[in-house]
Amino acid sequence: MSSGMEEPANPGHRIVVGVDGSENANRALDGAAAQAERTSALLEIHVAYGAGYVLFPSIDVEEDMGRLLESATERARHIAPQVGT
């Protein structure tokens, strides 16, 4: 996802983190964003969802995941403003 943040100084290096809206995932995101800033890496955020979503129409799931990704990107931007995602 392109968020308009600066390109990393070390574009070959990236840190990958998964988010699902849980507090544990938020802590992982915070740590990954901070590490990406320290190492001039690109932060790659992936969204995961649980089996409970099989009961919802796919468009609803996609919208929820989009909001979750947007929220995670904004959180990473707050933690590490210089990191590209």
Phi, psi and omega per residue, in radians:
M1 nan 2.306 3.072
S2 -1.620 2.196 -3.074
S3 -1.980 0.074 -3.118
G4 1.433 0.085 3.121
M5 -1.415 2.871 -3.100
E6 -1.084 2.595 3.051
E7 -1.222 2.511 -3.117
P8 -1.201 2.642 3.098
A9 -1.214 -0.450 -3.123
N10 -2.092 1.312 -2.997
P11 -1.117 -0.312 3.110
G12 -1.378 -0.219 -3.093
H13 -1.843 2.277 3.089
R14 -2.438 2.710 3.068
I15 -2.081 2.251 -3.099
V16 -1.876 2.328 3.108
V17 -2.410 2.518 3.090
G18 -1.877 2.485 3.112
V19 -2.228 2.597 3.099
D20 -2.440 0.174 3.136
G21 1.598 -0.120 -3.127
S22 -1.407 2.835 3.111
E23 -1.132 -0.668 3.104
N24 -1.084 -0.726 3.111
A25 -1.144 -0.643 3.097
N26 -1.116 -0.699 3.096
R27 -1.142 -0.694 3.096
A28 -1.112 -0.720 3.099
L29 -1.080 -0.785 3.132
D30 -1.040 -0.798 3.138
G31 -1.141 -0.722 -3.132
A32 -1.151 -0.723 3.128
A33 -1.105 -0.769 3.128
A34 -1.113 -0.731 3.125
Q35 -1.155 -0.697 3.107
A36 -1.078 -0.684 3.115
E37 -1.162 -0.755 -3.131
R38 -1.110 -0.592 -3.032
T39 -1.836 0.127 -3.120
S40 0.977 0.699 -3.114
A41 -1.726 2.818 2.995
L42 -1.430 2.408 3.103
L43 -1.755 2.087 3.133
E44 -1.864 2.034 -3.081
I45 -1.845 2.221 3.076
H46 -2.041 2.533 3.140
V47 -1.821 2.355 3.094
A48 -2.081 2.684 3.071
Y49 -2.469 2.735 -3.076
G50 -1.534 3.004 -3.090
A51 -1.094 -0.369 3.132
G52 -1.032 -0.367 -3.124
Y53 -1.303 -0.180 -3.134
V54 -1.141 -0.295 -3.136
L55 -1.491 -0.093 -3.091
F56 -1.881 2.638 3.048
P57 -1.060 2.548 -3.060
S58 -1.044 -0.559 3.135
I59 -1.135 -0.644 3.097
D60 -1.149 -0.723 3.126
V61 -1.105 -0.806 3.134
E62 -1.057 -0.723 3.118
E63 -1.135 -0.762 3.108
D64 -1.080 -0.766 -3.136
M65 -1.152 -0.635 3.078
G66 -1.096 -0.747 3.105
R67 -1.146 -0.688 3.125
L68 -1.120 -0.749 3.108
L69 -1.127 -0.732 3.110
E70 -1.077 -0.770 3.118
S71 -1.109 -0.751 3.134
A72 -1.136 -0.698 3.117
T73 -1.117 -0.736 3.118
E74 -1.130 -0.699 3.113
R75 -1.109 -0.771 3.118
A76 -1.096 -0.699 3.125
R77 -1.076 -0.641 3.120
H78 -1.214 -0.706 -3.120
I79 -1.260 -0.749 -3.007
A80 -2.436 1.426 -3.039
P81 -1.061 -0.388 -3.083
Q82 -1.568 -0.039 -3.050
V83 -1.536 2.364 3.034
G84 -1.517 2.548 3.101
T85 -2.142 nan nan
